[in-house]
């Protein structure tokens, strides 16, 4: 599912998130320096997006989920993530104060989409986000 999400998530939003996080780690001493670090990281990301390799674990024997259920979960997760990533401020709007309290990322407390809860109920031993099973980077 991670590979699917990467295809449908906005590259601009993903780069914005990475750039704001980079700016938070850059050790800037002024808002202007943080904004410049962010802009530089954003431009590099857009020019040369990272590529990932995906591997999948086998589906457990007790999994009764359908492909349609997995697809619905992947689609709903991508929509939700694009909404959350869209709330991250642009580079020219970040401040040191914001970076020091949140690393420039949203603190949104979104819930798992209902479609993913349905999938997880039908396939409880398969991890959608990697880790001990499921799809991993």
Secondary structure as UniProt FT lines:
FT   HELIX           2..8
FT   HELIX           11..25
FT   TURN            26..27
FT   HELIX           31..47
FT   STRAND          55..56
FT   TURN            61..62
FT   HELIX           67..85
FT   TURN            86..87
FT   HELIX           91..93
FT   HELIX           96..102
FT   TURN            103..104
FT   HELIX           114..122
FT   TURN            123..125
FT   TURN            128..129
FT   STRAND          135..136
//
